[in-house]
């Protein structure tokens, strides 16, 4: 065999390109207003198009619509203790990669398209196609391959309502060359994607300040920062330094997937700041068995790498 030829398992996997990666799945429930309200409350979304049928925004859409970003929410698996949602099979390619030794996940990315708004009563079905596997990529953590999947979401009439492209990198953890091999270096901490709209926030962390974008016209605070005020649509703004005090609105305990740079189980919380803005944050010094909704917390800054400062929240004392 020519050294450029792919191994047998990779050739067999590539031969399945275009096949269904999993059985089609229909949502357990149609799009509904209670779920929309819960999602908006968790995300801090106040757009009246999603919540108030009497608002001009809703009337312009001939009624309430679901937030586009909820596309995959409707067809997600239900909760089970083992995390399978009652479905044992992985997407096509996952088990094959595991069997070939590519057992770790280091990165994902996702792109969605929304051909039309979803409305209460729509019943979605999800179909996912295996779109391919890349050539081997060599990384500092080990060699790996990208797996690509294409999702299509249709309504009860078979009409297309959404598309999604999903990619993961499965890699084989690098191993030392024996007893004399040097100990592996600590993996770098994941870095954010910094945009012109969010640069001030990350620069503020470097000076141990938690900055929130504030509209210069109507004084509305909004986070994550965007190009314009969601209340009055002004593009003029300033940065308000938050007190750093707040309470836990909600939280999750992450067990999988385990990404380099974090310790698990990992508590991640939605924190309501005193200023009225909600932020996502890791928690420090609060074990998974102690974290609770309503817990008073305060911000803490730490330099996780030279020149790279992050914020997290720990339990507030004296309360």
C-alpha positions in Angstrom: 0.0 0.0 0.0 1.3 3.5 -0.9 2.2 5.5 2.3 -0.3 8.2 1.1 -3.2 5.7 1.1 -5.6 6.1 4.1 -5.9 3.3 6.6 -8.7 0.8 6.0 -10.9 2.1 8.8 -10.7 5.6 7.3 -11.5 4.4 3.8 -14.5 2.5 5.1 -15.7 5.6 7.0 -15.3 7.8 4.0 -17.3 5.4 1.9 -20.3 6.2 4.1 -20.2 9.9 3.4 -23.8 11.1 2.6 -25.4 8.4 4.8 -27.7 9.1 7.7 -25.5 9.6 10.8 -28.4 8.7 13.1 -32.1 7.8 12.8 -34.3 10.8 12.2 -35.8 12.1 15.4 -39.1 13.9 15.8 -39.5 16.3 18.7 -41.4 15.0 21.7 -43.6 18.2 21.8 -44.5 20.9 19.3 -43.1 24.4 19.5 -44.9 25.9 22.5 -45.0 29.2 24.4 -44.1 27.8 27.9 -40.8 26.4 26.6 -40.1 29.7 24.7 -40.7 31.6 27.9 -38.4 29.4 30.0 -35.6 29.6 27.3 -36.0 33.4 27.2 -35.8 33.7 31.0 -32.7 31.5 31.1 -31.0 33.5 28.3 -32.1 36.9 29.5 -33.9 37.4 26.2 -36.7 40.1 26.3 -37.6 40.5 22.6 -41.4 41.0 22.6 -41.6 39.1 19.3 -41.1 36.0 21.3 -43.1 36.8 24.4 -45.9 39.3 23.8 -48.5 38.6 21.2 -49.9 42.2 21.4 -46.5 43.8 20.7 -45.8 45.4 17.3 -42.9 43.0 16.8 -45.2 40.0 17.2 -47.9 41.5 15.1 -45.4 42.1 12.3 -44.8 38.3 12.4 -48.5 37.5 12.5 -48.1 36.2 16.1 -45.4 35.0 18.5 -42.4 33.2 17.0 -39.7 31.1 18.7 -36.2 32.5 19.0 -34.2 31.2 16.0 -31.4 30.0 18.3 -33.8 27.5 19.8 -33.8 25.5 16.6 -32.1 22.4 18.0 -33.8 22.7 21.4 -37.0 21.2 20.1 -35.4 17.9 19.0 -32.9 17.4 21.8 -32.9 14.1 23.6 -34.5 13.9 27.0 -32.5 13.6 30.1 -31.4 10.2 31.4 -28.8 9.6 34.2 -26.3 8.1 31.7 -26.6 11.1 29.3 -27.9 9.1 26.4 -31.4 10.5 26.4 -32.6 6.9 26.0 -30.7 6.6 22.7 -27.6 4.3 22.9 -26.1 4.9 19.4 -23.6 7.7 18.7 -23.5 9.6 15.5 -21.9 7.7 12.6 -18.1 8.0 12.8 -17.8 8.5 16.6 -17.5 4.8 17.4 -15.2 4.2 14.4 -12.9 7.0 15.6 -12.9 5.6 19.1 -12.0 2.2 17.9 -9.1 3.6 15.9 -7.7 5.3 19.1 -9.1 8.8 18.5 -10.9 8.9 21.8 -10.7 12.5 22.8 -12.6 15.6 21.7 -10.7 18.9 21.6 -12.9 21.4 19.7 -16.3 21.9 18.1 -18.0 24.5 16.0 -21.5 25.0 14.7 -23.3 27.1 12.1 -27.1 27.4 11.8 -29.4 28.7 9.1 -33.0 29.7 9.6 -35.2 29.7 6.4 -38.3 30.7 8.4 -39.5 31.5 11.9 -40.8 28.7 14.0 -44.3 29.2 15.5 -46.2 27.5 18.3 -47.7 24.3 16.9 -44.8 23.4 14.6 -43.6 19.9 15.1 -39.9 19.5 14.1 -38.1 16.4 12.8 -34.3 16.3 12.7 -32.3 14.4 10.1 -28.5 14.3 10.3 -26.2 13.3 7.5 -22.5 12.2 7.8 -20.8 14.8 5.7 -17.2 13.5 5.8 -14.0 13.0 7.7 -10.8 15.1 7.1 -7.3 14.0 6.5 -5.2 13.6 9.7 -4.4 16.9 11.5 -1.4 17.0 13.8 -1.9 19.1 17.0 0.1 19.7 20.1 -2.3 17.3 22.0 -2.1 14.6 19.4 -3.1 13.6 15.9 -6.8 13.8 15.0 -9.5 14.1 12.3 -12.5 16.5 11.8 -15.9 14.9 11.6 -18.6 16.9 9.8 -22.3 16.5 10.1 -25.2 18.3 8.3 -28.5 18.6 10.0 -31.9 19.5 8.4 -35.0 20.4 10.4 -38.4 20.0 8.8 -41.9 20.8 10.1 -45.0 18.6 10.3 -45.6 19.2 6.6 -42.1 18.3 5.5 -41.1 22.0 4.9 -37.5 23.0 5.6 -37.3 25.2 8.7 -33.6 25.0 9.6 -30.1 23.7 8.7 -27.1 23.1 10.9 -23.5 22.3 10.2 -21.7 20.6 13.1 -18.0 19.7 13.3 -15.9 18.0 16.0 -12.2 17.2 16.2 -11.6 13.7 17.5 -7.9 13.2 18.4 -5.6 10.5 19.8 -4.0 11.7 23.0 -0.2 12.0 22.7 1.8 9.7 24.8 5.4 10.0 26.1 8.2 7.9 24.7 9.0 6.0 27.9 10.2 6.5 31.4 12.6 9.2 30.4 10.1 11.2 28.4 9.5 14.7 29.6 6.2 15.2 31.5 3.5 16.7 29.2 3.1 20.4 29.5 -0.1 21.8 30.9 -2.6 22.4 28.0 -3.2 26.0 27.2 -6.4 27.5 28.5 -9.1 28.0 25.8 -9.1 31.6 24.4 -12.2 33.6 23.5 -13.0 34.9 20.1 -12.6 38.7 20.6 -14.5 41.0 18.3 -14.5 44.8 18.1 -17.7 44.8 20.1 -16.3 42.7 22.9 -12.6 43.8 23.1 -13.4 46.4 25.9 -14.7 43.6 28.1 -11.6 41.4 27.8 -9.3 44.5 28.2 -11.3 45.3 31.4 -10.5 41.9 32.8 -6.8 42.5 32.4 -7.2 45.5 34.8 -9.4 43.4 37.2 -12.6 45.2 36.2 -15.9 43.6 35.1 -17.2 46.0 32.5 -20.7 46.0 31.1 -21.7 47.9 27.9 -24.2 50.7 28.6 -26.1 52.7 26.0 -25.1 56.3 26.0 -28.7 57.4 25.0 -31.1 55.3 27.1 -28.6 54.0 29.6 -29.7 50.4 29.0 -27.1 47.8 30.1 -26.6 44.8 27.8 -24.4 41.7 27.9 -23.0 40.0 25.9 -22.0 43.2 24.1 -23.4 43.7 20.6 -23.1 46.4 17.9 -26.1 48.4 19.1 -28.4 48.9 22.0 -31.2 46.2 22.0 -33.6 48.7 23.6 -33.2 51.9 21.5 -30.9 50.7 18.7 -28.3 53.4 19.4 -24.7 52.6 18.5 -23.3 55.0 21.1 -22.1 53.5 24.3 -19.8 53.6 27.3 -18.6 50.9 29.7 -19.9 50.6 33.3 -17.8 48.9 35.9 -20.0 46.4 37.7 -19.8 45.9 41.4 -19.1 42.2 40.9 -21.8 41.2 43.4 -24.7 39.0 42.4 -26.7 35.8 42.9 -26.9 32.5 41.1 -29.9 32.4 38.8 -29.2 28.9 37.5 -26.4 26.5 37.1 -25.2 23.2 35.5 -22.5 20.7 36.5 -20.5 19.7 33.5 -19.0 16.2 33.4 -18.5 15.6 29.7 -17.0 16.5 27.3 -13.9 17.2 29.3 -11.8 19.9 27.5 -8.2 20.6 28.3 -7.6 23.5 30.7 -10.5 22.8 33.1 -11.1 20.7 36.2 -14.2 18.4 36.4 -16.9 18.2 37.5 -17.2 21.9 36.5 -19.9 24.1 37.9 -21.0 26.8 35.5 -23.6 29.4 36.5 -25.8 32.1 35.2 -25.2 35.0 37.6 -27.6 37.9 38.1 -25.5 41.0 38.8 -26.7 43.7 41.1 -26.9 46.0 38.1 -29.5 43.8 36.5 -27.4 42.1 33.9 -26.9 38.3 33.7 -23.5 36.8 32.9 -22.2 33.2 32.5 -19.3 32.2 34.7 -17.3 29.4 36.2 -17.6 29.0 40.0 -14.6 28.9 42.3 -14.5 27.2 45.7 -18.1 26.0 45.4 -18.3 22.2 45.1 -21.0 20.6 42.9 -22.7 19.4 46.1 -23.0 23.0 47.6 -23.9 25.2 44.7 -27.6 26.4 44.8 -29.9 28.8 43.1 -30.1 32.1 44.9 -26.6 31.8 46.4 -24.9 35.2 46.9 -21.6 35.4 45.0 -18.9 37.9 44.1 -16.4 38.1 41.3 -12.8 37.1 41.5 -10.1 37.6 38.9 -7.2 35.3 38.2 -4.4 35.3 35.7 -4.7 31.8 34.3 -1.8 32.4 31.9 0.7 35.3 31.7 -1.2 38.3 30.4 -4.6 36.4 30.3 -7.0 37.3 33.1 -10.4 35.6 33.5 -13.2 36.2 36.0 -15.2 33.7 38.0 -17.5 33.9 41.0 -17.1 32.5 44.5 -19.6 32.5 47.4 -20.0 35.9 48.9 -19.0 36.1 52.6 -20.8 38.0 55.3 -24.3 37.2 54.1 
